[in-house]
Amino acid sequence: MAATFATPASAQDAGWNGRYVWEENVGRHGGTTPADSMVAFITYTLGVGPGNGPTGCTLNGQGFQTNKRIRCTVTPQGRSIVVKFHGYGADNMFDSGYRRGQALFTLTRTPRGLVTALQALSASADATPRTGKLFYKAL
């Protein structure tokens, strides 16, 4: 019998397979005036399901002063999933101090769309809300 992973299968059963993206605006940087500066972003990509490593869950953060590669797990809870830290990917640049099993964030399906509640994963910009429409499902 082939080995199975309960976490990805549970997420699969709940219909959460796919790719989710959050593009965080971290403000203007550089230049001597706003017109001379550039807007910087960090793009987080969450992959859930087959093809996303041995745990069926990966979270990558790429952009302004950021190169995160996280192996995660997904725990369904009603209309939500809790994305939890499992370990770092091979080319992760910084240790953020996460503990295995620590909740990074929760995604919840609502009538108005997908709502993210950040937990151990923190926003890089003070203006970014801790809860709101951050991640969206990519096509």
C-alpha positions, 0 to 999 in steps of 0.5 A, spaced: 500 500 500 502 506 498 504 511 503 499 517 504 499 524 508 493 525 512 494 533 512 494 534 504 488 528 503 484 532 508 485 539 505 484 535 498 477 533 501 475 540 503 477 542 496 483 547 498 488 544 493 491 550 489 495 556 489 494 562 493 497 569 492 498 575 497 502 581 494 504 585 500 505 592 498 511 594 503 511 601 501 516 606 497 523 605 498 529 609 495 530 616 492 530 623 495 522 624 493 516 620 492 517 621 484 524 618 485 522 612 489 519 605 487 514 601 490 516 595 493 512 588 494 513 581 497 509 576 494 507 570 498 505 564 494 501 558 498 501 551 494 496 546 497 496 539 494 500 534 490 506 537 487 507 541 493 513 537 497 512 531 502 507 535 506 503 537 500 504 544 503 509 550 501 509 557 502 514 561 499 515 569 500 519 573 495 521 580 494 523 586 497 529 583 502 525 577 503 526 570 500 522 565 505 521 558 503 517 554 508 514 547 508 508 547 511 502 543 513 494 544 512 489 543 518 482 543 515 477 546 520 470 547 518 470 553 512 477 554 514 484 551 513 490 553 518 497 553 515 502 551 520 510 551 520 513 544 518 520 546 516 524 550 512 526 549 504 533 548 502 534 555 499 530 559 505 535 565 507 532 567 514 530 563 520 524 566 522 524 562 529 517 558 527 516 552 531 514 546 528 506 545 528 506 553 530 500 556 526 502 561 521 495 563 518 488 561 517 484 562 511 477 562 511 472 562 505 466 567 507 460 569 502 465 575 501 471 571 499 477 569 502 479 572 509 486 571 511 488 571 519 495 572 520 498 569 526 505 567 527 507 569 519 507 577 520 506 582 515 512 586 513 508 593 513 505 596 519 499 598 514 498 591 512 492 589 516 492 582 520 486 580 518 482 581 511 482 579 504 490 578 503 491 571 499 487 570 493 486 563 489 490 564 483 488 561 477 
